[in-house]
Amino acid sequence: MHSEATVALNCLPAARQAELLERCCGSGRWVQSMVQRIPFADWQALRSEADEIWLGLDQDDWLEAFAHHPRIGDIDSLRARFATTKSWSEGEQSGVDSASEEVLAGLAMGNRHYEERFGYIFIVCATGKSAAAMLKLLQERLDNSPEEELLVAAEQQRQIMQLRLDKLRDELSPS
């Protein structure tokens, strides 16, 4: 069965489909693969295809997607660089809003260490997590090997992508 959101996405021009899907995942290859698989029978089929494509990508594709995220707690970066996903990212990172200066400083320092160690920003599915919880996860993940961490970060990106696909579905569904 077609959901209204699926029909809406299926009927858009390919360029607009790509633009909307890029808000969910910044990997160009993922976006292209998703657009090539349109039309989708329903939103669950879209979500399944999204996962299948994501899991079939390589490290460079994952790193490209990671680069489309602001650093956790970096509100200035959110405003300047990520205007198309600003409201989604702000909602996802709302746990940072009430964080103490100490936790924010810890996140900033932890992000720097993480980037130095792994070569990309700390990716975490922040929805529902406090800043202190994210800081704890960041500190724990610094102990991972680069190979382990890439897989952990890719899974976090997959979870973010799925949440953003649901947000896109909600935007495309008539109120």
ABEGO torsion letter per residue (X at the ends): XBBAAAAAAAABBAAAAAAAAAAABABAAAAAAAAAAOBBABAAAAAAAAAAAAAABBAAAAAAAAAABBBBGBAAAAAAAAAAAAAAAAAAAAAAAABBAAAAAAAAAAAAAAAAAAGBBBBBBABGBBAAAAAAAAAAAAABBAAAAAAAAAAAAAAAAAAAAAAAAAAABBX
